[in-house]
Amino acid sequence: MSQLSTGPVSIGPVSIGPVSIGPVPAGPVSAAEEPIALPWRDEPKFQCFGCSPRNPVGLALTLTRRADGTIAARTTLGADYASYPGTVHGGILNVLVDEVMGDLIAIDLGVLAFCMTLRTKMLAPVRTGRVTTTVARLVDHGGELIRAEADVLDEHGDVAVMASGTYQTIRAGTARELMGLDGAEFDRLQHYFDHGLGSS
């Protein structure tokens, strides 16, 4: 068990001590990174816990493209996302890697996919209030199953979490039914899920 922090304790939406505002952007994007505009980000029905800016309890992640072709999300997670005081909850770390891998698949391959398997290896505790960077890369694709990997780096750039995931593509029609999209909403999103957005 990691050393306990003496910082403020957060209980649900109430924070005792300094105000906890949840995840915050982790500083400016470097010149070697290009911001990625998620095509579904402004859709009213998209309340994704990982990336939607409208989800009041979500992570509101923003993505960048790195020089090596991978994508990354930098964030600082507050006490609202802790397990032991001062330590980010392992479930939240799983959200980070799944979100960034899933977004990478949608952006680079132009397909919407659900996670079928997610394996994580926790190498070191991730501390609250410090910058983390989640980096994802494609490993294998070409059919309905897609494999990706992701790492969570601490503020020093050391790998704290390693992850791999297998994703199952779903057809746009199935996505329409599951998401309850009306005709206009489906028309706006169909291109992004049926055609490649990136290099594929």
Buried (B, 14 or more C-beta within 10 A) or exposed (E): EEEEBEBBBBEEEEBEEEEBEBBEEBEEBEEEBEEBEBBBBEBEEBBBBBBBBBBEEBBBBBBBBBEEEBBBBBBBBBBBBBBBBBBBBBEBBBBBBBBBBBBBBBBBBBBBBEBEEBEBEBBEBBBBBBBBBBBBBBEEBEEEBBBBBBBBBBBEEEEBBBBBBBBEBBEBEEBBEEBEBEEEBBEBBBEBBBEEBBEE
